[in-house]
């Protein structure tokens, strides 16, 4: 994580989406002027998504929603509009049709 945070600062990114975070449950934490919102499985350390926000972007967060271990959204107040950031971890070709259908149904319901 420290390497990701360093690269985020080096590239001057305000918002960075992550997949395969492998963190459990959902939450929000702040470290080194970076806020991390994340959503993962209840017990197992696989899959998971997150959004990293620098200090300025973190102050712009109106709300966020950890949908499940594959989908998380954040709404930010921009200068002239609200912006919704969606980070997903989509199923791969090797996943079953049922897993893919469930994911895309949940993604559709997110909006």
N, C-alpha and C positions, 0 to 999 in steps of 0.2 A: 504494500500500500504506500509506503514512503516513496518508492520509485515513481508510482503513478502520480502522487501529489507533486513531486519535484518536476516531472514532465509537464504536468498541468500548468505549473507556474512558469516553467521555461518557455512554453508555447503561448503563454498569456491567454489561456482559455478561461472563460467565465463559467461554462457549463460543460460537463463531460458525462456521457452515459456509459455505464459498464454492464456487461453481461457476464454470466458465470462467476458471480461474486462469491458464492458458496457460504454466505452468511445466513444464519437461521433467523426466523421470525421477521418482523418489520420494525423499523425504528429510524431514529434521526440522531446524529451525533455531530459534534463540532470539534475539529482538531486542526491546529496550525492555520487558522483563518479559513478553513475549508469545512463546509457542511456536507454531510453525506446522508442522503435519505435512501433507504434500501428496503427490499422486500424479498424474503426467501422462504424456504420450506420451514415447517414447524420443527422438525427434528433432524433432518439429514442435511449434510453440508454439500449439496450440489445444486446446480442451477442458480437461480437468484439474479436479481437486477438491482441497479442502483444509479443514482444521479449525484454527481459531485458538483458543488456550487461554490464559487469563490465568495468572498465576504459581501461584495456588492450584489451579486446574484442572489445570495441567501437572504438579504434584506428585501429583495423584490418578490419573494415567495408569498403568494396569497394563500395557497393551500397545496396539499399533495395527497395522493391516494395510492397506497400499496394494494393493487388489485389482487395479485397472487405472485407466485415465485417466478413468473415469466413477464409480468406487466407492471409498470409503475408509471404514474403521471405526476407532473408538477405544473402548477399554474403560476406564472410570473407576471408581475406588473411591469410592462415596458413603458417607454416614453409616451406612446400614443395608443397603445392597445394592450390587451392581455395576450400572453403567449402560453400555449400549452406544450410542454415537453413530454414526449412519450418515449420511454425506453423499454424495449422488448427483447426477449430471448426466445426466438421462434424455434419450433421443432425442426429437426433436420429430416432429410429424405428417409433416413433409416427408422424414424418413428412411425408408429401405426397411423392409419387413417383416422382412427378414433381420437388419438392424441392431437393430431393436426386439426381436426374438425372442432374439437373442444377449445383449442387455443384460439382459432379464428372466430368462433362464436363469442368467446369472452372478450377478445380484442374489439369486435364489432359493438358489443354492449358497453364497452368503456366510453364510447363517444355517444 
